[in-house]
Structure formats: structure tokens, C-alpha cells
């Protein structure tokens, strides 16, 4: 059997004295979309933050294509090819839509399918709004900017944390419609979702988290 593209084994992490993850094991194969479901407080977002280096693992390992990730700082992890669409979008309020997108390619400058033109083709409304402040857009359009910003680094692994949170069903449909195109570009995807039905539509496999465990 081939090795997973991303392998997480016996991962433990938390915040100070609070332990949020308890020996988590997870694998993402190349070309795969995996969904992680679970209630609020299950540890889903902490898992994503640990993979991206925002939270440091206290035990266990995260490995990308044979290279250790858990020992690296967040910018180095992005440079390795793991990009995230964070919960709450986290756009830079002082920057325009286009500037928010361009900053996604600041750390990892590699050739790949994703450029400004490709993002505008994926989400045409962003081209029309490209000179507006990112935070002046609707919630759904801001989510499109957050997805586009992550794609601008041409990631090998795209982490999407709560894409549908707080958005209208019609907007959720438009954002999820982009995922097959993202997958076809060569990225492998992990989606964190509370909406199980939405996760089932797009995922090859699903992990369920409860109280910091799979």
C-alpha cells in the first residue's frame, strides 16, 4: 500500500494546562477529500491549528509525504504545502480583496494551477469586487476570498475549517461547488464540518471527533 500524503499519529495537543486532543490518528491520501465532523468542542479546530503549526503538538507526529511537520513553525508548514481556510475567515481588514488574495502567495511561491486569474475564474464575483476592502463583502464572498487566499499558495493539502458556518444555503452551495475543481487541480482536502449532510456529499471518507478523540 502507498503511504498517505498526510499522516497524523497519536497526536496530543492543547492550550496550557487544557488538553484538547488525545492521541488522534488520521490519514489523508493523495487526491482524496476527507471530512472531519463533530459537535462544538470536539477538538476539530484544534486539530487543524495543530496541523498548521498555530498550536504546538505535545506528543505524536504529523508527517507530510515523509517529512515531519509537527516540529516546524507555521510559516515553514505553509511553505511545505499545507494551507488553511480558517474558521471565521480571518481576512485582513485593511487590505482589498485582491491584496488579501495576493498575500496568500507571499510565503510559498511555487508554480501551479492557481493564480489571480484562476481564482477570479473560480469565483467571478471577486473580480468585480477586487478593489473593495475584504471585510466590506458579504459573509459568503469573504469565505470565497479566504478559500482563494489559501489556494494562491498552490497547496498540496488544503484545510477548510467550517466552510458553511453562518452562511445561507445558496452561498454554501456555491462554495462547495468549487471543491471538485480544487480537487481536480491536484490538491488533497480536509474539510471540518458540523453539517454531516454537507460532508457526506463531498468526502471520500469521514472521521468523527468527540471529546478530542476520533
Residue frames as qw, qx, qy, qz and C-alpha x, y, z in Angstrom:
[[0.000, 0.888, 0.459, 0.000, 0.00, 0.00, 0.00],
 [0.359, 0.555, -0.045, 0.749, 1.16, 3.52, -0.74],
 [0.315, -0.291, -0.504, 0.750, 1.88, 5.84, 2.15],
 [0.048, 0.875, 0.474, -0.090, -0.68, 8.58, 2.92],
 [0.339, 0.678, 0.015, 0.653, 0.16, 12.08, 1.74],
 [0.194, -0.582, 0.361, -0.702, -0.56, 13.41, 5.25],
 [0.690, -0.229, -0.682, 0.086, -0.30, 11.16, 8.27],
 [0.308, -0.611, 0.322, -0.654, -1.29, 12.14, 11.83],
 [0.744, -0.114, -0.654, 0.071, -0.45, 9.63, 14.55],
 [0.596, -0.448, -0.529, 0.405, -1.03, 9.62, 18.33],
 [0.190, 0.485, -0.001, 0.854, -1.38, 13.42, 18.26],
 [0.401, -0.672, -0.527, 0.330, -1.81, 15.19, 21.58],
 [0.233, 0.321, 0.029, 0.917, -2.21, 18.96, 21.92],
 [0.271, -0.761, -0.576, 0.127, -3.92, 21.65, 23.97],
 [0.076, 0.788, -0.013, 0.611, -3.79, 25.13, 25.41],
 [0.215, -0.604, 0.518, -0.566, -1.67, 25.48, 28.54],
 [0.275, -0.167, 0.878, -0.354, -3.00, 23.01, 31.11],
 [0.727, 0.310, 0.308, -0.530, -6.06, 22.22, 28.99],
 [0.266, -0.166, 0.867, 0.387, -5.66, 19.12, 26.83],
 [0.576, 0.411, 0.025, -0.706, -7.82, 19.25, 23.68],
 [0.759, 0.370, -0.462, -0.270, -6.53, 16.30, 21.61],
 [0.664, -0.417, 0.593, -0.182, -5.97, 12.78, 22.94],
 [0.463, -0.202, 0.825, 0.251, -3.94, 10.51, 20.67],
 [0.636, 0.601, 0.139, -0.464, -5.56, 11.43, 17.35],
 [0.441, -0.128, 0.752, 0.473, -4.80, 9.23, 14.31],
 [0.545, 0.715, 0.238, -0.369, -5.81, 10.38, 10.83],
 [0.483, -0.134, 0.610, 0.614, -4.62, 9.84, 7.26],
 [0.474, 0.741, 0.080, -0.469, -5.18, 11.78, 4.04],
 [0.711, 0.083, 0.558, 0.420, -4.30, 10.09, 0.77],
 [0.106, -0.277, 0.377, 0.877, -3.19, 11.94, -2.33],
 [0.224, -0.136, -0.611, -0.747, -6.18, 13.19, -4.33],
 [0.309, -0.454, -0.832, 0.082, -8.60, 12.48, -1.51],
 [0.263, -0.515, 0.046, -0.815, -11.19, 14.61, 0.27],
 [0.430, -0.255, -0.802, 0.328, -11.62, 13.73, 3.94],
 [0.330, -0.668, -0.118, -0.657, -14.24, 15.31, 6.21],
 [0.293, -0.053, -0.748, 0.593, -13.99, 15.66, 9.99],
 [0.416, -0.582, -0.357, -0.600, -17.33, 16.00, 11.73],
 [0.472, -0.277, -0.673, 0.497, -18.27, 16.52, 15.36],
 [0.221, -0.886, -0.405, -0.039, -20.01, 18.88, 17.74],
 [0.049, 0.869, -0.234, 0.434, -18.63, 22.15, 19.07],
 [0.461, -0.691, 0.496, -0.256, -15.74, 21.49, 21.42],
 [0.995, 0.044, 0.087, -0.018, -14.89, 18.11, 19.89],
 [0.582, -0.527, 0.407, 0.467, -11.37, 19.27, 19.00],
 [0.697, 0.559, 0.371, 0.255, -11.78, 19.74, 15.24],
 [0.221, 0.953, -0.074, 0.195, -10.41, 23.28, 15.07],
 [0.491, -0.735, 0.462, 0.076, -7.59, 22.47, 17.50],
 [0.820, 0.046, 0.500, 0.275, -6.60, 19.61, 15.19],
 [0.546, 0.752, 0.198, 0.311, -6.47, 21.99, 12.21],
 [0.093, -0.961, 0.226, -0.132, -4.47, 24.54, 14.18],
 [0.688, -0.504, 0.496, 0.162, -2.01, 21.87, 15.26],
 [0.790, 0.330, 0.402, 0.326, -1.51, 20.66, 11.69],
 [0.385, 0.835, 0.092, 0.383, -0.76, 24.24, 10.58],
 [0.594, 0.127, -0.349, 0.713, 1.59, 24.95, 13.48],
 [0.224, -0.664, -0.004, -0.714, -0.52, 27.54, 15.26],
 [0.756, -0.538, 0.242, -0.284, -0.87, 25.14, 18.19],
 [0.196, 0.556, -0.806, 0.048, 2.19, 23.06, 19.09],
 [0.874, -0.128, -0.434, -0.177, 1.79, 19.30, 19.46],
 [0.449, -0.676, 0.510, -0.286, 2.79, 17.99, 22.89],
 [0.513, -0.221, 0.826, 0.072, 3.11, 14.41, 21.63],
 [0.719, 0.472, 0.508, -0.047, 2.65, 12.39, 18.46],
 [0.343, -0.242, 0.522, 0.742, 3.59, 13.14, 14.88],
 [0.556, 0.731, 0.221, -0.327, 2.33, 14.89, 11.75],
 [0.464, -0.271, 0.629, 0.562, 4.09, 13.83, 8.55],
 [0.562, 0.706, 0.043, -0.427, 3.65, 15.25, 5.02],
 [0.804, 0.554, -0.215, -0.007, 4.93, 12.93, 2.29],
 [0.868, 0.023, -0.294, 0.399, 7.62, 11.54, 4.60],
 [0.296, 0.400, -0.273, 0.823, 8.69, 14.91, 6.06],
 [0.307, -0.487, -0.674, 0.462, 7.90, 15.79, 9.70],
 [0.036, -0.691, -0.292, -0.661, 5.51, 18.71, 10.10],
 [0.571, -0.745, -0.343, -0.031, 4.96, 18.80, 13.87],
 [0.648, -0.381, -0.067, 0.656, 8.47, 20.15, 14.52],
 [0.337, 0.323, 0.293, 0.834, 8.05, 23.12, 12.15],
 [0.061, 0.395, 0.293, -0.868, 6.81, 26.68, 12.65],
 [0.500, 0.626, 0.499, -0.330, 3.61, 27.83, 10.91],
 [0.357, 0.777, -0.268, -0.444, 5.33, 29.70, 8.01],
 [0.062, -0.414, 0.878, 0.233, 7.51, 26.65, 7.31],
 [0.436, 0.253, 0.851, -0.151, 4.45, 24.39, 7.26],
 [0.498, 0.745, 0.185, -0.404, 2.77, 26.68, 4.71],
 [0.187, 0.707, -0.579, -0.362, 5.95, 26.58, 2.63],
 [0.290, -0.151, 0.943, 0.064, 5.83, 22.77, 2.75],
 [0.242, -0.095, -0.705, -0.660, 2.42, 22.94, 1.08],
 [0.199, -0.518, -0.815, 0.164, -0.26, 22.91, 3.78],
 [0.071, -0.216, -0.039, -0.973, -2.65, 25.87, 3.57],
 [0.050, -0.423, -0.833, 0.354, -5.75, 26.61, 5.60],
 [0.224, -0.525, -0.327, -0.753, -9.09, 28.35, 5.25],
 [0.135, 0.013, -0.737, 0.662, -9.52, 29.28, 8.92],
 [0.160, -0.658, -0.732, 0.074, -12.75, 29.28, 10.87],
 [0.107, -0.846, -0.270, 0.447, -14.18, 32.80, 10.73],
 [0.599, 0.748, 0.159, 0.237, -12.26, 33.62, 7.50],
 [0.585, -0.601, 0.088, 0.537, -9.73, 35.96, 9.21],
 [0.531, 0.670, 0.204, 0.477, -9.36, 38.42, 6.33],
 [0.422, -0.186, -0.146, 0.875, -7.05, 41.39, 6.69],
 [0.119, 0.818, 0.518, -0.220, -9.46, 44.35, 7.16],
 [0.070, -0.780, 0.158, 0.601, -7.01, 46.98, 5.88],
 [0.196, -0.242, 0.749, 0.585, -6.46, 45.15, 2.57],
 [0.610, 0.292, -0.207, -0.707, -8.58, 44.97, -0.57],
 [0.946, 0.098, 0.226, -0.212, -9.95, 41.71, -1.90],
 [0.775, 0.560, -0.253, 0.149, -7.10, 41.43, -4.38],
 [0.063, 0.686, -0.601, 0.405, -4.47, 42.26, -1.76],
 [0.725, -0.309, 0.499, -0.360, -5.92, 39.59, 0.55],
 [0.955, 0.285, 0.064, -0.051, -5.60, 37.10, -2.29],
 [0.546, 0.696, -0.388, 0.258, -2.06, 38.12, -3.19],
 [0.287, -0.662, 0.589, -0.365, -0.85, 37.76, 0.38],
 [0.940, -0.093, 0.262, -0.197, -1.72, 34.06, 0.13],
 [0.874, 0.408, -0.078, 0.251, 1.21, 33.60, -2.27],
 [0.047, -0.922, 0.329, -0.197, 3.67, 35.61, -0.15],
 [0.570, -0.553, 0.606, -0.045, 5.34, 32.71, 1.72],
 [0.663, 0.020, 0.722, 0.197, 5.01, 29.87, -0.78],
 [0.397, 0.690, -0.242, -0.554, 5.90, 30.97, -4.30],
 [0.432, -0.107, 0.858, 0.255, 5.60, 27.88, -6.48],
 [0.341, 0.142, -0.544, -0.753, 4.30, 27.25, -9.95],
 [0.202, 0.246, 0.924, -0.214, 0.88, 25.65, -10.02],
 [0.083, 0.526, 0.731, 0.426, -2.66, 25.96, -11.34],
 [0.194, -0.842, -0.484, 0.141, -3.73, 28.78, -9.01],
 [0.313, 0.095, 0.050, 0.944, -3.18, 32.44, -9.85],
 [0.214, 0.329, 0.287, -0.874, -5.28, 35.59, -9.51],
 [0.448, 0.180, -0.475, -0.736, -6.84, 34.87, -12.89],
 [0.405, -0.097, -0.904, -0.100, -7.68, 31.30, -11.87],
 [0.054, -0.312, -0.711, 0.627, -9.24, 32.46, -8.58],
 [0.318, 0.325, 0.037, -0.890, -11.35, 35.03, -10.42],
 [0.473, 0.075, -0.701, -0.528, -12.49, 32.31, -12.81],
 [0.301, -0.200, -0.906, 0.219, -13.43, 30.10, -9.85],
 [0.111, -0.675, -0.578, 0.445, -15.26, 32.95, -8.05],
 [0.320, 0.521, 0.358, 0.706, -16.20, 35.60, -10.67],
 [0.259, -0.907, -0.301, -0.139, -17.81, 37.92, -8.11],
 [0.627, -0.587, 0.022, 0.511, -14.40, 38.52, -6.55],
 [0.476, 0.185, 0.329, 0.794, -13.08, 40.06, -9.77],
 [0.055, -0.763, -0.387, -0.515, -15.93, 42.58, -9.68],
 [0.509, -0.850, -0.104, -0.090, -15.15, 43.38, -6.03],
 [0.837, 0.083, -0.211, 0.499, -11.36, 43.12, -6.21],
 [0.270, 0.449, -0.196, 0.829, -10.69, 46.76, -5.20],
 [0.545, -0.664, -0.108, -0.500, -13.12, 46.76, -2.26],
 [0.217, -0.506, 0.723, -0.418, -12.00, 46.08, 1.33],
 [0.342, 0.011, -0.936, -0.085, -12.26, 42.36, 2.02],
 [0.036, -0.286, -0.799, 0.527, -14.41, 42.94, 5.09],
 [0.359, 0.267, 0.028, -0.894, -16.91, 45.03, 3.08],
 [0.425, 0.050, -0.763, -0.484, -18.15, 41.90, 1.32],
 [0.824, -0.293, -0.066, -0.481, -20.94, 39.57, 2.39],
 [0.652, -0.464, 0.589, -0.117, -20.06, 36.60, 4.57],
 [0.900, 0.253, 0.351, 0.058, -20.18, 34.22, 1.62],
 [0.550, 0.794, -0.134, 0.222, -17.97, 36.43, -0.53],
 [0.235, -0.791, 0.532, -0.190, -15.50, 36.75, 2.33],
 [0.828, -0.193, 0.525, -0.024, -15.38, 32.96, 2.53],
 [0.805, 0.559, 0.121, 0.158, -14.58, 32.87, -1.19],
 [0.181, 0.880, -0.372, 0.233, -11.69, 35.28, -0.56],
 [0.558, -0.577, 0.577, -0.151, -10.43, 33.05, 2.27],
 [0.904, 0.144, 0.397, 0.072, -10.54, 29.99, 0.00],
 [0.618, 0.756, -0.029, 0.213, -8.84, 31.90, -2.81],
 [0.131, -0.866, 0.449, -0.176, -6.14, 33.23, -0.49],
 [0.731, -0.353, 0.584, -0.014, -5.28, 29.68, 0.60],
 [0.853, 0.393, 0.320, 0.122, -5.24, 28.43, -2.99],
 [0.322, 0.923, -0.207, 0.043, -2.84, 31.17, -4.06],
 [0.345, -0.664, 0.663, 0.024, -0.04, 29.21, -2.34],
 [0.715, 0.309, -0.557, -0.289, -0.82, 26.26, -4.65],
 [0.493, -0.463, 0.649, -0.348, -1.07, 23.91, -1.67],
 [0.318, 0.126, -0.929, -0.142, -0.64, 20.16, -1.68],
 [0.250, -0.442, -0.835, 0.213, -3.07, 19.93, 1.25],
 [0.188, -0.416, -0.094, -0.885, -5.96, 22.37, 1.75],
 [0.185, -0.318, -0.812, 0.453, -7.55, 22.50, 5.21],
 [0.238, -0.438, -0.312, -0.809, -11.06, 24.02, 5.31],
 [0.149, -0.188, -0.772, 0.589, -12.39, 24.78, 8.80],
 [0.165, 0.603, 0.638, -0.451, -16.19, 25.23, 8.93],
 [0.157, 0.100, 0.500, 0.846, -16.75, 26.49, 5.37],
 [0.201, -0.537, -0.654, -0.493, -20.52, 26.66, 5.82],
 [0.321, -0.458, -0.603, 0.570, -20.65, 28.22, 9.29],
 [0.012, 0.607, 0.282, -0.743, -23.14, 31.10, 9.41],
 [0.075, 0.229, -0.518, -0.821, -23.77, 31.17, 5.67],
 [0.695, 0.283, 0.157, -0.642, -27.03, 30.92, 3.74],
 [0.798, 0.074, 0.597, 0.042, -27.72, 27.59, 1.97],
 [0.663, 0.739, 0.113, 0.046, -27.44, 29.14, -1.51],
 [0.069, 0.880, -0.465, 0.060, -23.99, 30.53, -0.65],
 [0.617, -0.388, 0.684, -0.027, -22.87, 27.23, 0.86],
 [0.835, 0.383, 0.395, 0.018, -23.87, 25.50, -2.38],
 [0.480, 0.861, -0.151, 0.077, -21.77, 27.89, -4.47],
 [0.180, -0.766, 0.611, -0.086, -18.69, 27.46, -2.28],
 [0.705, -0.175, 0.687, -0.039, -18.96, 23.68, -2.16],
 [0.785, 0.590, 0.178, -0.057, -19.43, 23.62, -5.94],
 [0.256, 0.860, -0.440, 0.017, -15.85, 24.84, -6.20],
 [0.615, -0.515, 0.596, -0.047, -14.40, 21.84, -4.33],
 [0.893, 0.232, 0.363, 0.129, -14.37, 19.38, -7.28],
 [0.511, 0.818, -0.107, 0.241, -12.39, 21.95, -9.32],
 [0.248, -0.812, 0.496, -0.181, -9.96, 22.42, -6.42],
 [0.810, -0.225, 0.541, -0.007, -9.56, 18.65, -6.09],
 [0.819, 0.514, 0.207, 0.150, -9.04, 18.31, -9.85],
 [0.221, 0.917, -0.292, 0.157, -6.20, 20.85, -9.63],
 [0.664, 0.297, -0.606, 0.323, -4.21, 18.34, -7.57],
 [0.182, -0.457, 0.525, -0.695, -4.90, 19.44, -4.00],
 [0.460, -0.289, -0.835, 0.080, -5.92, 16.95, -1.33],
 [0.279, -0.517, -0.016, -0.809, -8.55, 18.35, 1.02],
 [0.275, -0.295, -0.819, 0.408, -9.58, 18.06, 4.66],
 [0.275, -0.507, -0.242, -0.780, -12.93, 19.64, 5.49],
 [0.075, -0.162, -0.762, 0.623, -14.11, 20.31, 9.03],
 [0.358, -0.308, -0.423, -0.774, -17.91, 20.40, 9.11],
 [0.325, 0.036, 0.694, -0.641, -20.75, 20.37, 11.61],
 [0.715, 0.325, -0.004, -0.619, -23.19, 19.78, 8.75],
 [0.569, -0.168, 0.799, 0.096, -22.98, 16.00, 8.29],
 [0.679, 0.584, 0.439, -0.074, -25.13, 16.04, 5.15],
 [0.314, 0.911, -0.235, -0.127, -22.80, 18.54, 3.50],
 [0.289, -0.608, 0.732, 0.101, -19.77, 16.49, 4.49],
 [0.699, 0.106, 0.707, -0.012, -21.27, 13.29, 3.06],
 [0.623, 0.749, 0.164, -0.154, -21.78, 14.94, -0.33],
 [0.359, 0.866, -0.348, 0.015, -18.12, 15.77, -0.90],
 [0.338, -0.650, 0.675, -0.090, -15.97, 13.42, 1.19],
 [0.634, 0.266, -0.714, -0.131, -14.35, 10.15, 0.19],
 [0.584, -0.235, -0.715, 0.305, -14.04, 9.26, 3.88],
 [0.326, -0.756, -0.024, -0.568, -15.29, 10.77, 7.13],
 [0.430, -0.016, -0.702, 0.567, -13.79, 10.90, 10.63],
 [0.429, -0.764, -0.302, -0.374, -15.98, 11.74, 13.60],
 [0.324, 0.276, -0.554, 0.715, -14.43, 13.51, 16.59],
 [0.581, -0.697, -0.302, -0.293, -15.77, 13.54, 20.13],
 [0.610, -0.784, 0.115, 0.026, -14.03, 14.99, 23.19],
 [0.074, -0.818, 0.544, 0.172, -10.67, 15.26, 21.46],
 [0.458, -0.197, 0.853, 0.152, -10.63, 11.73, 20.06],
 [0.386, 0.160, -0.641, -0.644, -11.51, 10.08, 16.75]]
